Amino acid sequence: MLEIVLAVLAAAGLATGIAAVVWLLLSTKKGGNQLERSREEAANAVTVAEEEKRNILLQAQEAALKIREAGDKEITEQRRELNRMERRYIQREEQLDRKVEGLEQQESELEERETHAKSELQKAEDLKHLHNRELERIASLSIDDARGIVLKRGEEEASHELARRYYELEKEHQTRADDNARRILTLAINRLATDVVSESTTAVVSLPNDEMKGRLIGREGRNIRALEAHTGVDIIVDDTPGIVTLSCFDPVRREIARLAMTQLVKDGRIQPTRIEEAVNRAERDIEETMWRAGEEATFEVGVSGLDAELVKLLGRLKYRYSYGENVLTHSIEVGLLAGMLASEVGANVQMARAGGLLHDIGKALTHEIPGPHAEIGYDLTTRNGVGALVCNCVLEHHDDDHTSIESFLVAAADAISAARPGARKESIEQYTRRLRELEDMAYSFDGVQRAFAIQAGREVRVMVSPLDVDDVACASLARNIAGKVSKDLQFPGQIKITVIRETREESIAR
């Protein structure tokens, strides 16, 4: 490499000198009279070129020497590093060889232990079979029979222990839970008091005189037929002085007919054309009344942002009754109660109020859409943009399982509103049938001797046999009867199940 650099530098210097000579020769041709001077200049140029050549060669030799020394130093360092790496690899290889030898030795020992363990396991299995055959011979029972006896006894003991533990925990926390629940419910109920209303499937229109009955009937009954056709209600004109009775299961149509007939009686001009006009006017008035009632209900409960259809359906509940209780009044009461309960337990007050107000919204359409009112209400609220939490409150207000605390509070408020004295009424047939069903459910459990439905069906007292049911089993029996009643019966409020167990001993003194 050094020789090549020197040759290049020499060639460069020689080329420079030749170029100078050529230039001088050319100059000589142009100026013949300066030939001698040109020769001298050429000789001087050659001398200078040779001096520069020597200097360049010397510098090149010095540079080449430095490059060689740096390369030798770098090669020496690389060799040292390679030697160190080689030593480390050799050490690692030796360590791996030692580990492999140790693993092979451990594997051999494990194989020997496994063989010994299998041999001992086989001996243990043989001894177990001999032991089992001897036990079967002594006990006169097979293994499956003995296992069944042990499992059955274990299940009985575990069930009894769980029932006993549950009984103790229930007694331990019952007082505190009852006091807290009583405080919350008392505060909520005391903050709300509403009037009691009653249901009726008939309406009465007062007449100024009995002559008006003939005008209502009309010639050959055309007026009364027109009224019944336009309103969809049955009009009963009897011997009762001064009144006409309207009968219909749809309260909205019955109210439209009452308003229309009141207007006709007041006007005095009763004919098919006037009847149609009066009915249309009454329908418009009822629509406005229902809308106003729905708005007032939302204002009273403090729920805003409801769709117009839901507000109108809420107002429709003004003319809907359930067990003698006005459904709109009941919905307002449940909304207020649910909000009060939510504020006591730290739940979402606004969601609880909305769920309570809308929980029976499906009853507005039960005459038109088949299915349970809770499902109808859930579909209505979902379709009209109500939040999922409120929709679940509507769907679950008659269920035992709830997806949120607000849903549970709405169900509790519904039960409180329905259970308060005077809120609802039912026929004597329904009342006696419910009492009979409660007693029959209690008799369906083993160990029950007598059952009595008391306090208007709000409590069932069950007498059990002391030989068949112990004190711990009494608690389980009460829970089981309550669960069956909740699952199979529909009832307002709540029903208390009381299980009584007593032991009586008699002796006669002679």
matplotlib code that plots the C-alpha trace (Angstrom):
import matplotlib.pyplot as plt

x = [0.0, 2.9, 4.7, 1.5, 1.1, 4.8, 4.4, 1.3, 3.0, 6.1, 4.0, 2.1, 5.4, 6.8, 3.7, 4.0, 7.6, 6.8, 3.9, 6.2, 8.8, 6.2, 4.9, 8.4, 9.0, 5.9, 6.8, 10.2, 8.7, 6.7, 9.7, 12.9, 14.9, 14.3, 15.4, 18.3, 16.3, 13.6, 16.2, 17.4, 13.8, 13.1, 16.1, 15.1, 11.5, 12.9, 15.0, 12.0, 9.9, 12.4, 12.6, 8.8, 8.9, 11.3, 9.3, 6.1, 7.7, 9.0, 5.6, 4.0, 6.5, 5.7, 1.9, 2.3, 4.4, 1.7, -1.1, 0.9, 1.5, -2.2, -3.2, -0.8, -2.1, -5.7, -5.0, -3.2, -6.3, -8.6, -6.5, -6.5, -10.4, -10.7, -8.5, -10.6, -13.9, -12.4, -11.5, -15.0, -16.6, -14.4, -15.4, -19.1, -18.8, -17.1, -19.9, -22.6, -20.8, -20.9, -24.6, -25.4, -23.6, -25.6, -28.9, -28.2, -27.4, -30.6, -32.7, -31.2, -32.0, -35.6, -36.1, -35.0, -37.3, -40.3, -39.7, -39.6, -42.7, -44.7, -43.7, -44.8, -48.1, -48.9, -48.3, -50.5, -53.3, -53.1, -53.3, -56.3, -58.2, -57.5, -58.6, -61.8, -62.7, -62.1, -64.3, -67.0, -67.0, -67.1, -69.7, -71.8, -71.9, -70.4, -68.2, -70.8, -73.4, -71.0, -70.1, -73.7, -74.4, -71.4, -72.4, -76.0, -74.9, -72.4, -75.1, -77.5, -74.9, -73.8, -77.4, -78.1, -75.0, -75.7, -79.3, -78.0, -75.4, -77.9, -80.3, -77.7, -76.6, -80.2, -81.0, -77.7, -78.4, -82.2, -82.6, -80.2, -81.6, -85.2, -84.5, -82.7, -85.4, -88.1, -86.5, -86.1, -89.6, -91.2, -89.4, -90.5, -94.1, -94.5, -93.3, -96.0, -99.8, -102.3, -106.1, -107.7, -109.7, -112.0, -112.7, -116.0, -117.0, -120.1, -120.8, -124.0, -125.4, -128.0, -131.1, -133.2, -136.4, -137.6, -138.9, -135.3, -135.0, -137.5, -135.5, -132.3, -133.9, -135.4, -137.9, -137.7, -134.4, -132.4, -130.7, -129.6, -128.3, -126.4, -124.9, -123.8, -122.4, -120.3, -119.1, -118.8, -120.6, -123.8, -126.5, -128.9, -132.1, -134.2, -136.8, -134.3, -135.5, -133.3, -130.3, -128.9, -126.2, -123.2, -121.4, -118.1, -114.8, -112.8, -112.7, -111.7, -114.6, -116.9, -115.7, -116.1, -119.7, -120.4, -119.1, -121.0, -124.3, -123.9, -123.4, -126.5, -128.7, -127.5, -128.2, -131.5, -131.2, -130.7, -130.5, -127.9, -126.1, -125.8, -124.8, -121.9, -120.7, -120.9, -118.9, -116.2, -116.0, -115.8, -113.0, -111.0, -111.6, -110.5, -107.3, -106.5, -107.3, -105.1, -102.2, -102.6, -102.8, -99.6, -97.8, -98.9, -97.8, -94.3, -94.1, -95.3, -92.7, -90.0, -89.3, -88.5, -87.5, -90.1, -91.4, -94.8, -96.3, -95.3, -96.7, -100.0, -100.1, -99.4, -102.4, -104.5, -103.8, -106.0, -109.0, -107.4, -108.0, -106.3, -107.8, -109.8, -106.7, -106.3, -103.2, -102.0, -102.2, -100.5, -97.7, -97.1, -97.0, -94.5, -92.3, -92.2, -91.7, -88.9, -87.1, -87.4, -86.0, -83.2, -82.2, -82.1, -79.8, -77.6, -79.0, -79.8, -82.8, -83.8, -83.6, -85.7, -88.3, -88.6, -88.8, -91.5, -93.6, -93.3, -93.5, -97.2, -97.2, -98.0, -101.4, -102.5, -102.4, -103.3, -106.7, -105.0, -101.7, -101.5, -99.0, -98.0, -98.1, -94.4, -93.2, -95.5, -94.2, -90.6, -91.2, -92.8, -90.0, -87.3, -88.9, -89.3, -85.7, -85.8, -82.5, -81.7, -81.7, -85.3, -86.5, -85.2, -87.0, -90.2, -89.5, -88.5, -90.9, -92.7, -89.6, -87.5, -84.2, -83.1, -80.2, -79.8, -80.6, -83.0, -85.0, -85.3, -86.4, -89.1, -90.4, -90.4, -92.2, -94.8, -95.4, -95.6, -98.1, -100.2, -100.1, -101.1, -104.5, -107.3, -105.2, -106.8, -109.8, -110.8, -114.0, -115.0, -114.4, -110.9, -110.2, -111.3, -109.6, -106.3, -106.6, -107.4, -104.4, -102.0, -103.1, -102.9, -99.3, -98.3, -99.9, -97.8, -94.7, -93.7, -94.1, -96.9, -99.9, -102.1, -102.0, -104.0, -104.1, -104.8, -104.8, -106.6, -104.0, -101.1, -99.7, -99.7, -99.1, -97.9, -98.0, -95.4, -94.8, -92.0, -90.9, -90.5, -89.1, -86.5, -85.8, -83.2, -85.4, -88.2, -86.2, -85.6, -89.3, -90.4, -88.1, -89.2, -92.9, -92.3, -90.4, -93.2, -95.8, -93.8, -93.3, -96.8, -99.1, -99.8, -100.7, -100.3, -97.8, -96.1, -97.1, -95.4, -94.8, -94.6, -93.7, -94.5, -93.1, -94.0, -93.8, -96.7, -96.5, -99.7, -100.1, -103.1, -103.1, -105.4]
y = [0.0, 2.4, 1.7, 2.5, 5.9, 6.8, 5.8, 8.0, 10.9, 10.6, 10.4, 13.5, 15.4, 14.2, 15.2, 18.6, 19.0, 17.7, 20.2, 23.0, 21.9, 21.7, 25.1, 26.5, 24.8, 26.3, 29.6, 29.2, 28.7, 31.9, 33.9, 32.6, 35.5, 34.3, 30.7, 30.7, 32.3, 29.7, 26.9, 28.3, 28.6, 25.1, 23.8, 25.7, 24.3, 20.7, 21.3, 22.7, 19.8, 17.2, 19.0, 18.9, 15.2, 14.4, 16.4, 14.6, 11.2, 12.0, 13.1, 10.0, 7.7, 9.4, 9.1, 5.5, 4.7, 6.2, 4.2, 1.0, 1.7, 2.4, -0.7, -2.9, -1.4, -2.1, -5.7, -6.3, -5.0, -7.2, -10.3, -9.6, -9.3, -12.5, -14.3, -13.1, -14.2, -17.5, -18.1, -17.1, -19.5, -22.3, -21.7, -21.7, -24.9, -26.5, -25.3, -26.7, -30.0, -30.2, -29.3, -31.9, -34.5, -33.4, -33.5, -37.0, -38.2, -36.6, -38.2, -41.6, -41.1, -40.0, -43.0, -45.3, -43.4, -43.7, -47.4, -47.8, -45.6, -47.6, -50.8, -49.3, -48.0, -51.4, -52.9, -50.2, -50.9, -54.7, -53.9, -51.6, -54.2, -56.8, -54.2, -53.3, -57.0, -57.6, -54.5, -55.7, -59.1, -57.7, -54.9, -57.0, -53.8, -53.1, -50.0, -48.2, -48.8, -47.6, -44.5, -43.7, -43.9, -41.7, -39.1, -39.0, -38.5, -35.8, -34.0, -34.1, -32.8, -30.1, -29.0, -28.9, -27.0, -24.5, -24.0, -23.5, -21.0, -19.1, -19.1, -17.7, -15.0, -14.1, -13.6, -11.7, -9.1, -9.1, -6.5, -4.0, -4.6, -4.3, -1.1, 0.5, -0.6, 0.6, 4.0, 4.4, 3.3, 5.3, 8.5, 7.9, 7.1, 9.9, 12.4, 11.3, 11.0, 10.7, 10.3, 6.9, 6.4, 3.7, 2.0, 1.8, 0.5, 2.6, 6.4, 8.2, 11.3, 13.4, 14.5, 17.6, 15.5, 12.1, 13.6, 13.9, 10.1, 9.9, 12.6, 10.7, 7.5, 9.3, 8.1, 4.3, 4.5, 6.3, 8.7, 6.1, 3.9, 6.8, 7.5, 3.9, 3.6, 6.8, 6.2, 2.4, 2.3, 0.7, 3.3, 2.0, 3.8, 2.3, 3.4, 5.1, 8.7, 11.5, 9.5, 7.5, 4.9, 4.5, 1.1, 0.3, -1.3, 1.2, 4.3, 6.7, 5.8, 5.9, 9.4, 10.6, 9.4, 11.0, 14.4, 14.2, 13.2, 15.9, 18.5, 17.2, 17.2, 20.7, 21.9, 20.1, 19.5, 15.8, 14.3, 12.1, 15.1, 16.9, 13.6, 13.2, 16.8, 16.4, 13.2, 14.7, 17.7, 15.4, 13.4, 16.6, 17.7, 14.3, 14.4, 17.8, 16.6, 13.6, 15.7, 18.1, 15.3, 13.7, 17.0, 17.7, 14.2, 14.9, 18.3, 16.8, 14.0, 16.2, 14.2, 16.1, 15.3, 12.6, 12.0, 13.5, 10.0, 8.9, 12.1, 11.5, 7.8, 8.9, 11.2, 8.2, 6.5, 9.1, 7.0, 3.6, 1.7, -1.3, -3.0, 0.1, 2.3, 5.1, 4.1, 7.7, 8.6, 5.3, 6.1, 9.5, 8.1, 5.3, 7.9, 10.1, 7.1, 5.7, 9.1, 9.4, 5.9, 6.5, 9.7, 7.7, 4.9, 7.0, 5.8, 7.9, 9.9, 11.1, 7.6, 6.2, 8.9, 8.3, 4.6, 4.9, 7.3, 5.1, 1.7, 1.1, 3.0, -0.3, -0.4, 2.5, 0.0, -3.3, -3.1, -2.8, -4.7, -8.3, -9.2, -8.3, -4.5, -4.6, -5.8, -3.4, -0.5, -1.6, -1.6, 1.8, 3.4, 1.8, 2.9, 6.5, 7.1, 6.5, 5.5, 1.8, 2.1, 3.5, 0.9, -1.9, -0.4, -0.6, -4.2, -5.5, -3.9, -7.2, -9.4, -10.9, -10.3, -6.7, -5.3, -2.1, -0.7, 1.8, -1.1, -2.7, 0.6, 1.1, -2.4, -1.6, 1.7, -0.1, -2.6, 0.1, 2.1, -1.0, -2.3, 0.8, 0.6, 1.6, 1.8, -1.2, -3.4, -6.7, -8.8, -11.3, -14.1, -13.0, -12.5, -15.9, -17.6, -16.0, -17.0, -20.6, -20.7, -19.4, -22.2, -24.8, -23.8, -24.1, -27.6, -28.7, -28.9, -31.9, -31.6, -29.0, -29.8, -26.7, -23.5, -20.3, -17.2, -14.2, -10.4, -10.3, -12.5, -10.4, -13.3, -17.1, -18.9, -22.5, -25.1, -27.9, -31.3, -31.1, -34.6, -33.9, -30.3, -29.0, -25.4, -24.9, -26.4, -24.0, -21.1, -23.0, -24.0, -20.3, -19.2, -22.0, -21.2, -17.5, -18.3, -20.5, -17.8, -15.1, -17.3, -18.7, -16.0, -12.3, -10.1, -6.5, -5.6, -8.4, -11.6, -12.6, -16.3, -17.4, -21.0, -22.2, -25.3, -26.4, -29.6, -30.4, -33.1, -34.2, -36.2, -37.0, -37.0, -39.5]
z = [0.0, 0.9, -2.4, -4.4, -2.5, -3.3, -6.9, -7.2, -5.6, -7.9, -10.9, -9.9, -9.4, -12.7, -14.5, -13.0, -14.2, -17.7, -17.9, -17.0, -19.6, -22.3, -21.4, -21.6, -25.0, -26.3, -25.0, -26.7, -30.1, -29.7, -28.6, -30.3, -29.0, -25.4, -26.0, -23.7, -20.9, -21.3, -21.1, -17.8, -16.5, -17.6, -15.8, -12.7, -13.0, -13.2, -10.2, -8.2, -9.4, -8.2, -4.8, -4.5, -5.5, -2.7, -0.2, -1.2, -1.1, 2.4, 3.7, 2.1, 3.9, 7.2, 6.7, 5.7, 8.8, 11.0, 9.3, 9.7, 13.4, 14.1, 12.2, 14.1, 17.4, 16.4, 15.4, 18.7, 20.6, 18.6, 19.2, 22.9, 22.9, 20.9, 23.4, 26.3, 24.6, 23.7, 27.4, 28.5, 26.0, 27.1, 30.7, 29.9, 27.9, 30.9, 33.2, 30.8, 30.6, 34.4, 34.5, 31.9, 33.9, 37.1, 35.2, 33.9, 37.3, 38.8, 36.0, 36.7, 40.4, 39.6, 37.4, 40.3, 42.7, 40.3, 39.9, 43.6, 44.1, 41.6, 43.4, 46.7, 45.2, 43.8, 47.3, 48.8, 46.3, 47.1, 50.8, 50.2, 48.3, 51.1, 53.7, 51.8, 51.4, 55.0, 56.0, 53.6, 55.3, 58.8, 58.1, 55.6, 53.4, 50.0, 49.5, 47.5, 50.3, 53.0, 50.9, 50.4, 54.2, 55.0, 52.3, 53.5, 57.1, 56.0, 54.0, 56.9, 59.4, 57.0, 56.3, 60.0, 60.7, 57.9, 59.1, 62.7, 61.6, 59.5, 62.4, 64.7, 62.2, 61.5, 65.2, 65.6, 62.9, 62.9, 65.6, 64.1, 60.6, 61.7, 63.6, 60.6, 58.1, 60.5, 60.8, 57.0, 56.2, 59.0, 57.8, 54.2, 55.1, 57.5, 54.8, 52.5, 53.0, 50.2, 50.1, 49.6, 46.4, 45.3, 42.0, 40.2, 36.8, 36.6, 36.5, 37.3, 35.5, 37.4, 35.5, 36.2, 35.9, 34.7, 31.5, 30.4, 30.4, 27.5, 25.6, 26.1, 24.8, 21.8, 19.3, 19.0, 21.1, 18.4, 20.8, 23.3, 20.5, 19.0, 22.5, 23.0, 19.5, 19.7, 23.3, 23.6, 27.0, 28.2, 29.3, 31.9, 32.2, 35.0, 37.5, 39.8, 39.9, 38.7, 37.5, 34.5, 35.0, 32.6, 32.7, 31.0, 32.0, 30.1, 32.5, 29.7, 27.5, 30.6, 31.5, 27.8, 27.9, 31.3, 30.1, 26.8, 28.5, 31.1, 28.3, 26.4, 29.5, 30.3, 26.7, 26.3, 22.6, 22.2, 18.7, 16.9, 15.3, 18.7, 20.3, 17.9, 18.4, 22.2, 22.2, 20.0, 22.3, 25.4, 23.7, 23.2, 26.8, 28.1, 26.0, 27.4, 30.9, 30.6, 29.3, 32.1, 34.7, 33.3, 33.4, 37.0, 38.0, 36.6, 38.3, 41.6, 41.6, 40.1, 37.0, 33.8, 30.2, 29.5, 26.0, 25.2, 24.7, 28.2, 29.7, 27.9, 29.0, 32.6, 32.4, 31.1, 34.4, 36.1, 34.9, 35.7, 38.9, 40.5, 43.5, 44.1, 44.0, 41.5, 39.4, 38.8, 42.5, 43.3, 40.8, 42.2, 45.7, 44.7, 42.9, 46.0, 48.4, 46.2, 46.1, 49.9, 50.4, 48.0, 49.8, 53.1, 51.7, 49.4, 46.1, 42.9, 44.0, 40.5, 39.0, 41.8, 41.4, 37.7, 38.1, 40.7, 38.6, 35.5, 37.1, 36.2, 32.9, 31.1, 32.8, 30.5, 27.6, 29.1, 27.4, 24.0, 24.2, 25.6, 28.2, 31.8, 32.5, 33.6, 30.2, 28.4, 30.5, 29.8, 26.1, 26.2, 28.2, 26.2, 22.9, 24.2, 25.2, 28.9, 30.5, 31.0, 34.8, 34.9, 32.4, 34.6, 37.5, 35.5, 34.4, 37.8, 40.2, 40.8, 40.7, 43.5, 41.7, 41.0, 38.9, 41.0, 44.4, 42.7, 41.2, 44.7, 46.2, 43.6, 44.3, 48.1, 47.6, 45.4, 48.2, 50.8, 48.8, 48.2, 51.8, 53.7, 55.3, 53.0, 49.8, 48.1, 48.4, 47.0, 46.8, 49.5, 47.0, 46.2, 49.9, 51.1, 48.1, 49.0, 52.7, 51.6, 49.2, 52.0, 54.4, 51.7, 50.8, 54.5, 54.7, 51.6, 53.8, 55.9, 59.7, 59.5, 61.8, 61.5, 59.6, 60.1, 57.8, 60.2, 60.1, 56.8, 55.1, 56.3, 58.5, 58.4, 61.7, 61.2, 64.0, 63.5, 65.1, 67.7, 66.9, 63.2, 63.2, 65.6, 66.5, 63.8, 61.1, 62.1, 60.6, 57.4, 57.2, 57.6, 54.8, 52.5, 53.1, 52.5, 49.3, 48.0, 48.8, 47.0, 44.0, 43.5, 44.8, 43.8, 46.7, 47.8, 50.5, 52.4, 54.3, 57.5, 58.1, 61.8, 62.6, 66.1, 67.8, 71.2, 73.4, 75.7, 78.4, 80.3, 83.4, 85.5, 89.3, 90.9]

ax = plt.figure().add_subplot(projection="3d")
ax.plot(x, y, z, "-o")
ax.set_aspect("equal")
plt.show()
